[in-house]
Each structure stands twice: as structure tokens, then as C-alpha cells.
Amino acid sequence: MLTTAQTKFFDDQGYLVVENVLDQKTVLDPVRAEYASLLDRLYADWFAKGRVPNPTGMSYYDKLLASYRAKCDWFQPFDISLPANEVQPDTPFHFGPAVFNMLTNPRLLDMVEDLIGGEITSNPIQHIRIKPPATDLAVDEKRAHITATDWHQDQGVTHDSADDTKLITVWIAVSDATRENGCLQVQPARHKDELLPHCEKVQVGIPDEFIGGHRSIPVPVKSGGVVIFHPKAPHASLINKTDGFRWSFDVRYNVTGQPTGRDHFPSFVARSRAKPDTELHDPKKWLNMWKDARTHLADAQHISLYRRDNTAPYCA
């Protein structure tokens, strides 16, 4: 549960850092194990094809880095969403029970309830972010989930159907997020302003002229902690200047019954005080919802995940 001071800070500043939310042993260690098992399967296939070095004696992060250097893509097989580009019938993703347990963690949902109420939908705009050392990034690397992230508002990268939706973002630190390894930065209290323009930059982001001149602060957080954002709070991430990885998830929750901003992707009721029988508790059903969505979208006309107007003068 959040304190009165914490909820006031969030209302005033548009963000909130909360440490020690998710237990290492019961929540994050199973997530780490789930991904280690997934990487082992991917790596074994790449090794059999001669694409990566022998894995003997290599750690999870060693394998990640060796795979990235070999241009073997672990990001999409790791992600908890479908991609922004065309969806194929076999597009990989990961919707495992440990991740589901993390998304539906009672302590996490208690905080969400304090901010948006007791009818909570797990929004499908969600990603894993595993950021390699900047010195190892490919020169053409643009994926926000791997390199630094442009300044943006989360409402600005949803469809406008969700402009009136009560929604929050929860950024979960699996590893410690520090200034050195690329933690988030935020512009406090700007969530009270109007939605800012978004253009095609390195990713999709706010034009520089709307960012400069405003105070920006880094928001480091330790493993197991979270950063909560209002959907109009401008935020970005720094580059990873260390020789290790920075690992996080960003997930979203909205009031049940309101548009998610990506309604062609599946959402589910994570908590309902009024109708608890509507809550989803089976991770296999969650996985099958995404499999069904993938099958449908592979045969449908592509739907862009973003809105932007690159013809505007500030996008030039």
C-alpha cells in the first residue's frame, strides 16, 4: 500500500519511485530462471548452427552478449508483446508463468489500486528491456528496448482511443538501475501539461524543442523496486556506460472497461473488487490469448502501434 505522502508525490510530480516491491526469492528469481531456460534453448540452436561460441562455462549474461555480437536476436523471443512491424504466424514471444506471477503480484496490484482504483486491467502495452553495454551496441541499433530511449510520454505512444483512459506505467527493475547503467530520467510535474507532439526520432519521441529548458532528473532504483509513471510524464533512459547488462520490464495497468490504447492486443482483468470471478489466474490462458492474437494479426492488415505526424515542422 502507498502512503498518503507517496500518492500526493505521484499526483504532484507525475512519477514515484518505490523500493522493495517485488520479493527476490518468490518473484524475481523465478523470472530469471524462466529466462535462463529460454536463453539456453535459443543458444543451443544457434550453437548447433555455428553462429555462437561454445556455451561451456558461460553465464546467462555471457550468452546474451555473445548472441548479440553474433546478431542472434533474443529480444523478440524474450518480449512480452508482439512487435511493431508485421506479425507472422511464428513470430516469437514469451508469456511464461513467472512473468504472469510478477504482473499479478498482490503487492504490485495494491499500489496500482491506490492510484487507479480496484478495477484493474493488465494493459497489453508491455515490454522486457535488457540493455547491453553501450560499447557493444551495433552502430545501427535503434530499438528502445535495447539502447537509450528517446524522451516520450506513454500516452503519446498509444492509440488516441486511450486518451481518456485512466492508465499508469510500472517500470520494474530486475537488476539495479543506476545512472551509470542507463536508469530512467524524468521531467517532474510536466504530466499536468497537454500531450506533447511525437515524431520519428531514433525511436518515436518528443521533439527537442519541447524538452529543452525543463528540469530533468535521473531516477535510479534497486532490483525489486519500481518506478510508476503518469501517462503524460515525459521520461527517457540514459545509455549503459558499464560493462554489464541492465534488465527491467515496463508494464501498464488501466481501469477495466476503458480502451487500452492497443486494443488489437489482448488484455486481462488482474484485479476486480466488484467482480472477482472475472480475474484471470491461469498463465496458460494468458499465453493462449496472445497466440490467438498472433494468428489473427498475421492474416490481417498491419496496425501501427504508434501515432506520429512526421509532416509537422517540428519533426523536420
N, C-alpha and C positions, 0 to 999 in steps of 0.2 A: 504494500500500500504506500502511496505517496503521501508525504506530509502536506499540510496547508502551505508551508513555505515553498515546497517544490512545485506544487500546482500553480502558485502565484508566479514563481520564477518562469515557468513554462508560458503562462499567459502573457507575461510582460516581455520576455526575451525571445520566444519562439522556438526554444530548444531547451533540453535538460539532459545533463549527464547523471546517470545513476550507476554507482559501482555495486559489485557483488550481487547481481540479479540472478544469474544462472549458475547453478552448482557445477563444479568441475567434474566430480565423480559420476553424478547421475544424469547430467545433461550434456556437457561438452565433451567429455571423454568418449561417450558412445558416438557422438558426431564425428570425432576424429577417427575412431576405429572404423566407422562406416565408410569414410572417405579413403582411409588407408587401404581397405579391402578393395574398393573400387579402383584405386590407382594401381594396385597390384595386378588386377585383371587387365587393365589397359596396357600397363607397361610390359606384361608378359607377351601380349600380342605384338606390340611394337618391337620388342626384342627378338621375337621369332622371325620378324620381317627384316631384321638387321638395321633398324632405324635408330636404336638407342643402345648405350653400353650395357654390359652385363650388370644386373642389379645386385649381385652378391655384395653384402656389406653396406648397401646404400640405404639411407634413411628415407622416410617419406618426402622430406623436402629436397634431398638429393635427387630423387626420382623426378620430382616436379621440375627442378631446374634443368636436369638432363633432357627431359621431354620437351620443355620449352625451347631449349637451344636447338633441338633436333626438329623443331616445327611440328611436333606431335601435339595436337590440340586436346588438352584436358579440360579447358574451360567449359565448353558446351556440354560434354558428358557430366560435368560436375554441377551444372547450373540447375536451379530450381525454377526454371521458366523455359519457355520456348524462345527462339531468337527473334531479333528484329528483322532479319531477312526472310527469304522464302522458307516455309516449313515443308519438310519432306516426310514421307511415311516412316522413315527410320531416323529422323533427327533425334540424337541422344539427349537425355536429361537425367536428373537424379531426384527421385521423390522417395526417400527411404524413411523407415520408421523412426530413426534417431532424429532426423530433421523435423519430422512431424511432431515428435515429442517436444522438441525445442520450441516450435511455433505455438504449441498449445500449452506451454508450461504455465501452471496456475499463477506463479508469482509475476510472470510477464503479463499475463492477462489481467491480473489485479491492477497493475499500473495503467494498462490501456483503459480499463473500466473507469478508473479515476479521471481520465481525460475525455473519453467519448461516451461513457455510459455502458450499461450491462448487456446491450445487444450488439455483439461484436462479430464481424465477418473478417476472416483472413483474406486479405486482398491479394490478387494474383500478381501484382507488380512486386517482384521479389527476386533477389539475386544473391549468389555467392560472389565474394570478391577475394581473390588471392593475388596479392601484388608482389611480383618478383623484385629483386634489386634493380634499381634503375639502370645500373651499369650493364645488365644483361638483357634489357629490353631491345627488341628489334627496332630499327630506325623508323619503320612504318607502323609501329604499334599504336593503335588508336582506341582500343576497347577500354571503356571506362572501368570495367571490372578488373583490369589488369594494370593499367597505367594510372597516372594522375587524372582526376576527374574535373571537368570544367565547372565553373560556377553555374548553378542552376537552382530552380525551385522544383520540388517534386510535383507540384500541380502543373508546372509548365511542361512536364514530360508525360502527362496523361492526356487522354482524350477530353475534350471540353464537356462531355456528358457528366463528368465528375466535379465540375467547378463548384457546385453547391453541396458536394458530399462532405460530411464530417469525417476526416481521414487523418491519420498520423503515420509517420515512419519511425520504425525502431531499428537502429543500426547496432548490431550485436558484435562485440569484439570476441573472437575466438582466441586470437593471440593479443598481447598487449599492443595497443595503437599509440605510438609516440610521435612527437614532432619529427624525429629522425626517420622513422619507417613509414611515414605517409598518413598520419592521422587526418581526420576531418578538420575543416575550418568553417566558421560560420560568421555571418554578419548579424549581430544581435538586434532584435526589435524591428527588423525590416519586414516581418511577416504581417505587420499591420498595414503595409502599403499595398497597392494594387499588384496584380500579377504582372511581372516584367516580361518583355519580349524574349523569345528564344530563337536562336539561329543555328545553322550548321557551323560548328567550330571544329575543334579536334573531335568532339562528340556533338551533342546538342546542348547549347549553353546560352547564358545571358551575355549580350554584347558588352564589351569592356566599358563603354561609356556609362552603363548603368551600374557598374560595380565600383569603379574608381571613386575615391573621395569618401567612402564609407568604411567604418572601422571593421576590421576582420580579426578574429581571434581563433587560435587552434584549440581543439577540444580533445586532448588525449584521454584515453580511457583504458583501464586494465582488462585483461581477459576475464570474461564473465560479466563485465559491465555493459551498459548500453548508452547510446545517445538517442534521444527522442526528438523528432523534428515536426514542427507545424508544416503543412504542405506548401506554405508560401515563404518559408525561411530560406534565404539564399545560402547555399553551402557548396563546398568543393572539397577535394582532398589534395594533399601535398604528395610530392614524389617520394619514393622509398630510397633513402640515401644509405641504408645499411646493407650488409651482405646477407641478410636473412629475408624471410617472407613475412608479409602482414596479411592476416586472414580475418575476414569478417563476413557477416551476412547483413543485407538490408531487407527488411520485411515491412509490410504495411497492414494496417487494420482500419476498417471503416464501419460506420453504423450499418447494421444489417438492413437490407431493403433499399439502400441508396446505391447509385451506379458506382462501379469500381474504377472507371476510367480506362479499363481494358476488359470490357465485358465479353469479348470473344474468348477469353481465358477463364478457366474455372476458379471459382471462389468457394468457400465453405463457412458455415457458422462455427466459430471457435468457442463462443460462449453465448448463452441466452438465459437471462434471468426469468424472462416471461415464458419461454418455451424450451426448456432444457432438452426435450426429446428431439429437437432439430439440430443439436450439436453433432458434429462429426467426430468420432473417436477411433475410426478404423483407418490406419495409414494405407492399407491396400485399396480402399475405396478412393482415397485421395490420388494415389498413383493411377488408378483406372480412369479417373476423371480427366487427367492430363493425357493419358493415352487416347481416350476418345476425342479430346480436343485436337490432338495432333492428327488423327485420322481425318477428321472433318476439315481442318485447315489446310491439309496437304492437297485436298481436292477443290478448295475454294479460292476465290480471288484474294490476292495478298492484301492484308490490312496493315497499314503502317502503325507502328507503336507510338509514334511521336506526332506532335503538331509544331510547325515552324513556318515562317514566311521569309524565305531567303531573298525575296524581291524587295524587302523593306530596305531603306537607305542605311540603317544602322547595321544591316547584315552584310554590307558590301566589304 
